[in-house]
């Protein structure tokens, strides 16, 4: 049996509700259908472990009526066994799951200088130098007006001997702008010979990605009587077209692997030192940006382990029909060719800083950092 996984972004659950046993079973069937037809983890996790997770979901039988919130907590704790940091179960804005709650680590190295805005640049003095600090709190779509002037400012900083990038608390988004930023620093396009992608190609996968873009466009633009950027609207239309074209076909696995780079990065355009501030809330595209910056030979990461949310990407949104729970499922697996795996453990810092402001530490210890 197949299910239509598309959602109407104009409607959402406003409160918790009590579900009948039949409604719970229907929601679980829809969840399992999405996991099996839109989610590439089925190709990454050993078959026995995957089968056990599906069996746990199939065997859930609430003995009495249950609330959406309680059901979401149960589902989240079963799905926690999948090593995917993006995989979340939410009721409206609340993220559910006891196992997730015990896993969370509070950051201890200070707040991002750009808190409250997308990006900000401050000049600081250290060791008789002017040190530009580039704070980026998250990565909205690269076509949005938030980024006006950003790349021009990055290019201007190439004359400074040291640049600090503040990614503390950066929870991710669209990493296109960070790729462009890194290419400017290198003086050539960023190579991806160190990365392999496994993508789920199916009607269901494209439908879930379309759901995510529908929500972005509705919440950020249409509901406010604003016109979304063409790039966003075109991406949504593309996902919908692909979903229609693949209807009735089984999910397929596509592997994308870049050819090895012809030369190592030995003489980047920016020849100075790069310091990257990270913490336990740096996640998703925030973490990818740290990895991109590490492609530069003079980069050092300072702070504490990041969150660990990088090996799954291209987030889709599944809304369960009765509980109105929303499940984040990613349509792509990112494998690092050196075998590194950071999911739910995080990227470690080169220089560990805890229980003190990492920017202050860097500015006070610039020579030794």
NORUR-V309085 format. One record per residue. N is the residue number from 1. RES is the residue in one letter. PHI is phi in radians with two decimals (NA if undefined). PSI is psi in whole degrees, 0 to 359 (999 if undefined). Layout:
((N RES PHI PSI) (N RES PHI PSI))
This chain:
((1 X NA 138) (2 X -1.89 160) (3 X -2.29 147) (4 X -1.47 115) (5 X -1.66 3) (6 X -1.24 152) (7 X -2.21 158) (8 X -1.70 111) (9 X -1.15 344) (10 X -1.36 347) (11 X -2.05 143) (12 X -2.77 161) (13 X -1.22 131) (14 X -1.64 345) (15 X -2.80 169) (16 X -1.17 152) (17 X -2.50 162) (18 X -1.63 132) (19 X -1.90 145) (20 X -1.38 165) (21 X -1.03 323) (22 X -1.18 321) (23 X -1.14 322) (24 X -1.10 313) (25 X -1.08 322) (26 X -1.13 316) (27 X -1.08 320) (28 X -1.14 321) (29 X -1.11 320) (30 X -1.14 318) (31 X -1.08 313) (32 X -1.09 320) (33 X -1.03 316) (34 X -1.15 318) (35 X -1.04 323) (36 X -1.52 342) (37 X -2.08 353) (38 X -2.34 358) (39 X -2.13 115) (40 X -1.25 353) (41 X -1.01 337) (42 X -1.05 337) (43 X -1.67 352) (44 X -1.80 321) (45 X -1.46 138) (46 X -0.89 141) (47 X -0.96 321) (48 X -1.16 318) (49 X -1.15 319) (50 X -1.10 316) (51 X -1.05 321) (52 X -1.16 321) (53 X -1.13 314) (54 X -1.10 320) (55 X -1.11 320) (56 X -1.08 321) (57 X -1.20 315) (58 X -1.10 329) (59 X -1.57 1) (60 X -1.20 120) (61 X -2.39 86) (62 X -1.01 133) (63 X -1.39 347) (64 X -2.61 174) (65 X -1.00 145) (66 X -2.34 149) (67 X -1.39 158) (68 X -1.00 318) (69 X -1.11 316) (70 X -1.17 321) (71 X -1.10 317) (72 X -1.06 322) (73 X -1.12 318) (74 X -1.12 313) (75 X -1.10 317) (76 X -1.06 321) (77 X -1.25 328) (78 X -1.22 314) (79 X -1.22 342) (80 X -1.04 337) (81 X -1.19 344) (82 X -1.45 127) (83 X -1.34 66) (84 X -2.33 107) (85 X -1.18 337) (86 X -1.33 336) (87 X -1.16 109) (88 X -2.32 152) (89 X -2.05 125) (90 X -2.23 148) (91 X -2.04 111) (92 X 0.90 247) (93 X -1.76 1) (94 X -1.60 124) (95 X -1.53 129) (96 X -1.84 160) (97 X 2.18 121) (98 X -1.22 321) (99 X -1.13 321) (100 X -1.10 317) (101 X -1.05 319) (102 X -1.29 340) (103 X -1.42 332) (104 X -1.08 139) (105 X -2.02 130) (106 X -1.36 133) (107 X -1.19 150) (108 X -2.32 19) (109 X -2.10 23) (110 X 1.65 172) (111 X -1.73 153) (112 X -1.10 138) (113 X -1.14 339) (114 X -1.69 13) (115 X -0.91 128) (116 X 1.73 348) (117 X -2.54 165) (118 X -1.17 310) (119 X -2.53 158) (120 X -2.77 144) (121 X -2.13 128) (122 X -2.12 147) (123 X -1.78 130) (124 X -2.15 157) (125 X -1.82 134) (126 X -2.75 131) (127 X 0.90 43) (128 X 1.11 16) (129 X -1.97 154) (130 X -1.63 120) (131 X -1.95 111) (132 X -1.30 134) (133 X -2.01 119) (134 X -1.77 106) (135 X -1.63 131) (136 X -2.27 115) (137 X -1.55 334) (138 X -2.91 176) (139 X -2.13 87) (140 X -1.16 172) (141 X -0.91 139) (142 X -1.12 341) (143 X -1.49 355) (144 X -1.38 155) (145 X -1.15 344) (146 X -0.93 331) (147 X -1.58 1) (148 X -0.96 125) (149 X 1.47 355) (150 X -1.14 307) (151 X -1.14 326) (152 X -1.09 321) (153 X -1.18 320) (154 X -1.09 318) (155 X -1.11 326) (156 X -1.13 330) (157 X -1.37 353) (158 X -1.09 340) (159 X -1.42 351) (160 X -1.49 144) (161 X -1.25 337) (162 X -2.47 137) (163 X -2.19 134) (164 X -1.85 128) (165 X -1.86 120) (166 X -1.70 105) (167 X -1.93 16) (168 X -1.08 131) (169 X 1.28 3) (170 X -1.26 113) (171 X -1.66 7) (172 X 1.83 207) (173 X 2.27 224) (174 X -1.66 113) (175 X -1.46 9) (176 X -0.99 319) (177 X -1.21 327) (178 X -1.24 329) (179 X -1.15 316) (180 X -1.09 318) (181 X -1.05 314) (182 X -1.14 322) (183 X -1.11 324) (184 X -1.11 316) (185 X -1.17 325) (186 X -1.40 334) (187 X 1.44 13) (188 X -2.86 164) (189 X -1.02 139) (190 X -1.13 128) (191 X -1.44 149) (192 X -2.12 33) (193 X -1.21 351) (194 X -1.73 11) (195 X -2.39 142) (196 X -2.24 135) (197 X -1.95 136) (198 X -2.03 118) (199 X -2.06 137) (200 X -1.54 123) (201 X -1.98 109) (202 X -2.85 163) (203 X -0.96 316) (204 X -1.15 319) (205 X -1.11 314) (206 X -1.21 329) (207 X -1.13 317) (208 X -1.17 324) (209 X -1.19 322) (210 X -1.09 323) (211 X -1.02 316) (212 X -1.07 314) (213 X -1.19 325) (214 X -1.05 318) (215 X -1.17 318) (216 X -1.05 314) (217 X -1.20 318) (218 X -1.17 309) (219 X -1.18 322) (220 X -1.58 340) (221 X -2.36 292) (222 X -1.03 318) (223 X -1.16 343) (224 X -1.85 13) (225 X 1.05 35) (226 X -1.91 153) (227 X -1.60 123) (228 X -1.21 154) (229 X -1.01 147) (230 X -0.98 323) (231 X -1.07 319) (232 X -1.16 313) (233 X -1.09 321) (234 X -1.17 322) (235 X -1.12 317) (236 X -1.07 314) (237 X -1.07 322) (238 X -1.11 315) (239 X -1.07 317) (240 X -1.13 319) (241 X -1.11 318) (242 X -1.15 322) (243 X -1.07 318) (244 X -1.17 317) (245 X -1.12 331) (246 X -1.70 4) (247 X -1.02 131) (248 X 1.56 352) (249 X -1.69 146) (250 X -1.23 156) (251 X -1.11 143) (252 X -2.13 150) (253 X -1.74 125) (254 X -2.04 134) (255 X -1.98 127) (256 X -2.03 121) (257 X -2.37 122) (258 X -1.27 150) (259 X -1.21 147) (260 X -0.98 142) (261 X -1.11 147) (262 X -1.35 339) (263 X -2.57 152) (264 X -1.41 159) (265 X -1.36 96) (266 X -1.94 332) (267 X -2.32 72) (268 X -1.18 159) (269 X -1.05 315) (270 X -1.56 117) (271 X -1.76 0) (272 X -1.45 196) (273 X -1.68 142) (274 X -2.06 125) (275 X -1.99 129) (276 X -2.06 122) (277 X -1.60 124) (278 X -2.27 156) (279 X -2.57 187) (280 X -1.26 353) (281 X -1.80 356) (282 X -1.20 119) (283 X -2.58 164) (284 X 0.94 238) (285 X -1.14 339) (286 X -1.11 319) (287 X -1.23 320) (288 X -1.07 322) (289 X -1.10 321) (290 X -1.08 319) (291 X -1.19 322) (292 X -1.07 314) (293 X -1.12 331) (294 X -1.23 348) (295 X -1.20 340) (296 X -1.35 136) (297 X -1.15 343) (298 X -1.95 29) (299 X -1.71 140) (300 X -2.31 135) (301 X -1.64 133) (302 X -2.23 133) (303 X 2.38 233) (304 X -2.36 167) (305 X -0.87 138) (306 X -1.26 182) (307 X -1.19 315) (308 X 1.72 68) (309 X -2.56 58) (310 X -2.20 341) (311 X -1.49 356) (312 X -2.19 141) (313 X -2.62 186) (314 X 0.99 67) (315 X -1.14 134) (316 X -2.00 161) (317 X -2.09 121) (318 X -1.88 124) (319 X -1.91 120) (320 X -1.31 136) (321 X -1.16 326) (322 X -1.69 311) (323 X -1.33 339) (324 X 1.12 17) (325 X -1.14 144) (326 X -1.97 130) (327 X -1.99 127) (328 X -1.53 117) (329 X -2.12 134) (330 X -1.68 146) (331 X -1.71 2) (332 X -2.46 142) (333 X -1.91 131) (334 X -1.84 117) (335 X -1.90 132) (336 X -1.50 131) (337 X -1.20 346) (338 X -1.49 1) (339 X 1.53 358) (340 X -1.13 142) (341 X -2.43 116) (342 X -1.96 3) (343 X -1.08 127) (344 X 1.17 1) (345 X -2.00 325) (346 X 1.70 160) (347 X -1.40 127) (348 X -1.35 150) (349 X -1.34 149) (350 X -1.27 324) (351 X -2.17 115) (352 X -1.44 130) (353 X -2.28 128) (354 X -2.38 148) (355 X 1.00 32) (356 X -2.78 159) (357 X -1.22 120) (358 X -1.24 331) (359 X -1.17 316) (360 X -1.04 318) (361 X -1.07 315) (362 X -1.12 315) (363 X -1.18 333) (364 X -1.49 340) (365 X -2.25 39) (366 X -1.02 320) (367 X -1.18 320) (368 X -1.46 347) (369 X -1.35 999))
